[in-house]
Every structure is written in structure tokens, then in C-alpha cells.
Amino acid sequence: MNILMFIVGFLIFLFFIVGQISEVKAETKDEIDYKNYYERHSFERKKNPKYKKGSQSRVKNYNWKKR
């Protein structure tokens, strides 16, 4: 019984190692070039113009707490 459990554990370990090796091989083969990523995929965010210079987007209410 001990030998059977050892064999099953060894097979599970062997499948794990083979899977890890195949994953590393597939990852290196499909390696993506991240060099200059932001230069190739740049986008400009469109902002709404402000109505007045220095204006805030919403009115501040400093008296919101009532006693």
C-alpha cells in the first residue's frame, strides 16, 4: 500500500513538473514585446473645457453639517 501511494504521488509530481516546463516553453515562444508600449498605444483624454479660469468642477458646501 505504501509503494502504491508513493507511485501515485510521484506521478502527480511528474505531471506537475512536465506542465511547468511546457508552460515556460510556451511563454518564451509567445513573448510579447513591451518595448515602447506607451508610445504605440497612447491616447489623449478629451476633457471638457472649464467655464472660468481656476473654477472648480463643483460648488463647495462648507456648511453641510448642521448642529
HELIX and SHEET records of a PDB file:
HELIX    1   1 ASN A    2  LYS A   29  1                                  28    
HELIX    2   2 TYR A   37  ARG A   40  1                                   4    
END                                                                             
